[in-house]
């Protein structure tokens, strides 16, 4: 727990001072308000939902202090400025909500299987109740006038596409995919589908509708390298 001024919460006794006059002044207790404590993790989760729903630019510090239930001095003391808070939110989002593509690439035996799993998990993650629909990394920089924020999210999206491309190239080298496979274009296609599904979810598409889109997206993948027909 931290105090509402961003410092660590500690238990202290009342402040006293001496009346100081010789001949016996009374000790008196000074009444001083103690900073209200708050749970940092809970406050961060609330900030995540605000940025996820409204984006970086449209979420003001006033909005953040309201949803996090803390004062502006507390926000700055505990999290730094708005951009620093957003960067921490994005890291939390990646760990809790946005790591399904990385897991699929690490755990599935082929690039196609990994992309199939990522698309199916995106259909679920982008439409499940309890949080805003779609992907924070795709939408949070919409109409953003802060270049550093825009670049940070763009780099994350491009890193996902690069990881997919690397896996596709590995499958081409192993003979799982044909030698003529355009790894860059196929990876870009997969990234476009995942990002597009995010927007569709924001527009109200259901999980089942997105799963149908994923199935069609997979139909463009080339046959295995041993296929000659």
C-alpha positions in Angstrom: 0.0 0.0 0.0 1.1 3.6 -0.7 -0.1 6.8 0.7 -2.1 9.3 -1.4 1.0 11.4 -1.8 2.9 8.5 -3.4 5.0 7.6 -0.4 5.2 4.3 1.4 2.5 3.9 4.1 3.9 3.8 7.6 2.3 3.8 11.0 3.2 6.7 13.2 2.1 8.1 16.5 0.5 11.5 17.1 2.7 14.5 16.7 3.3 16.4 20.0 5.1 19.5 21.0 5.8 21.1 24.3 4.1 24.3 25.3 7.6 25.3 26.3 7.0 27.7 29.1 8.9 27.2 32.2 6.7 26.3 35.1 4.7 23.7 33.3 3.1 24.0 30.0 1.0 21.1 28.9 2.0 18.9 26.0 -0.5 19.3 23.2 -1.3 17.1 20.3 -1.2 18.6 16.8 -4.0 17.4 14.6 -2.5 16.7 11.2 -4.3 14.9 8.4 -2.6 11.7 7.4 -2.3 11.0 3.6 -5.0 8.6 2.4 -3.5 5.3 1.3 -4.4 3.4 -2.0 -3.5 0.2 -3.6 -1.1 0.9 -6.5 -1.9 -2.3 -8.5 -5.7 -1.5 -8.3 -5.1 2.1 -9.4 -3.0 0.9 -12.3 -5.7 -1.6 -13.4 -8.2 1.3 -13.4 -5.9 3.4 -15.5 -5.5 0.5 -18.0 -9.2 0.3 -18.5 -9.5 4.1 -19.1 -6.7 4.1 -21.7 -8.0 1.0 -23.3 -11.5 2.4 -23.7 -10.7 6.0 -24.7 -7.1 6.0 -26.0 -4.1 7.9 -24.8 -5.0 11.4 -26.2 -8.6 11.4 -25.1 -7.8 10.3 -21.5 -6.9 13.3 -19.5 -5.1 13.5 -16.1 -8.4 14.6 -14.7 -10.1 11.4 -16.1 -7.3 9.3 -14.6 -7.4 10.8 -11.1 -11.2 10.3 -11.1 -11.2 6.6 -12.2 -8.1 5.8 -10.1 -9.6 7.6 -7.1 -6.5 9.5 -6.3 -5.3 13.1 -6.4 -3.1 14.5 -9.2 -0.1 14.9 -6.8 -0.5 11.2 -5.9 -0.5 10.2 -9.6 2.6 12.1 -10.3 4.4 10.9 -7.2 3.5 7.2 -7.7 3.6 6.9 -11.5 5.4 9.9 -12.9 3.7 11.8 -15.6 0.8 10.7 -17.9 3.1 9.2 -20.5 5.1 7.2 -17.8 1.8 5.9 -16.5 0.7 4.9 -19.9 4.0 3.0 -20.6 3.4 1.0 -17.4 -0.2 0.4 -18.4 1.0 -1.0 -21.8 3.4 -3.3 -20.1 0.6 -4.6 -17.8 -1.7 -5.0 -20.8 1.0 -7.0 -22.7 1.4 -9.4 -19.7 -2.3 -9.9 -18.9 -4.1 -9.5 -22.2 -1.8 -9.1 -25.2 0.6 -12.0 -25.1 -1.4 -14.6 -26.9 0.5 -14.2 -30.2 3.9 -14.6 -28.5 2.7 -17.7 -26.7 1.3 -19.2 -29.9 4.6 -18.6 -31.8 6.6 -20.2 -28.9 4.3 -23.2 -28.4 2.9 -24.3 -31.7 4.8 -26.6 -34.1 4.4 -24.5 -37.2 3.9 -20.9 -38.2 0.5 -21.7 -39.7 -0.6 -23.4 -36.4 0.7 -20.5 -34.4 -1.2 -17.9 -36.6 -4.4 -20.0 -36.5 -4.2 -20.1 -32.7 -3.4 -16.4 -32.4 -6.4 -15.5 -34.6 -8.7 -17.7 -32.6 -7.5 -16.4 -29.3 -7.8 -12.8 -30.7 -11.4 -13.5 -31.5 -12.0 -14.5 -27.9 -9.8 -11.9 -26.2 -11.1 -9.0 -28.2 -14.8 -9.7 -27.5 -14.8 -11.1 -23.9 -16.8 -9.2 -21.3 -15.3 -7.4 -18.4 -13.1 -5.0 -20.3 -13.2 -2.8 -23.5 -13.3 -4.7 -26.8 -10.4 -4.8 -29.2 -6.7 -4.3 -28.5 -5.2 -1.4 -26.6 -2.0 -1.5 -28.6 -3.9 -1.1 -31.8 -6.3 1.6 -30.8 -4.8 3.7 -27.9 -2.7 5.9 -30.2 -5.6 6.9 -32.5 -5.5 10.7 -33.1 -2.5 10.8 -30.9 -0.4 14.0 -31.0 2.4 12.6 -28.9 4.9 11.1 -31.3 6.7 9.0 -28.7 3.5 7.2 -27.7 2.5 6.6 -31.3 5.9 5.2 -32.1 6.0 3.0 -29.0 2.7 1.3 -30.0 3.7 1.1 -33.7 6.9 -0.6 -32.7 5.0 -3.2 -30.7 2.7 -3.9 -33.6 5.6 -4.2 -36.0 7.5 -6.4 -33.6 4.6 -8.9 -33.7 4.6 -9.0 -37.4 8.4 -9.4 -37.5 8.1 -12.4 -35.1 5.5 -14.0 -37.3 7.7 -13.4 -40.4 10.7 -15.0 -38.6 8.7 -18.1 -37.8 7.4 -18.4 -41.4 11.0 -18.1 -42.7 12.0 -20.9 -40.4 9.3 -23.1 -41.8 10.4 -22.3 -45.3 13.9 -23.3 -44.5 12.7 -26.5 -42.9 10.6 -27.4 -45.9 7.3 -27.0 -44.0 6.3 -24.2 -46.4 7.2 -23.9 -50.1 10.5 -22.2 -51.1 8.5 -19.5 -53.0 6.5 -18.4 -50.0 6.6 -14.7 -49.5 7.3 -14.6 -45.8 7.0 -10.9 -45.4 3.7 -10.6 -47.2 2.2 -13.6 -45.4 3.3 -12.2 -42.0 1.9 -8.7 -42.9 -1.4 -10.4 -43.9 -1.6 -12.1 -40.5 -0.8 -8.8 -38.7 -3.5 -7.0 -40.8 -6.0 -9.7 -39.9 -5.3 -9.5 -36.1 -5.4 -5.7 -36.1 -8.5 -5.7 -38.3 -10.3 -8.1 -36.0 -9.6 -5.7 -33.2 -11.4 -2.9 -35.0 -14.3 -5.2 -35.9 -14.6 -6.1 -32.2 -14.7 -2.4 -31.3 -17.5 -2.1 -33.9 -19.5 -4.9 -32.3 -18.5 -8.1 -34.1 -19.1 -11.2 -32.0 -16.5 -13.9 -31.2 -18.2 -16.2 -33.7 -18.1 -13.7 -36.5 -14.4 -13.1 -35.9 -13.7 -16.8 -35.8 -15.3 -17.1 -39.2 -13.0 -14.3 -40.5 -10.0 -16.1 -39.0 -11.0 -19.3 -40.9 -11.1 -17.4 -44.2 -7.8 -15.7 -43.4 -6.1 -19.1 -43.0 -7.3 -20.2 -46.5 -4.6 -18.0 -48.2 -1.8 -19.9 -46.6 0.3 -22.1 -49.0 0.4 -25.8 -48.8 3.3 -27.6 -47.1 6.5 -27.8 -49.0 6.0 -31.5 -49.8 2.7 -30.8 -51.6 2.9 -30.9 -55.4 -0.7 -30.8 -56.5 
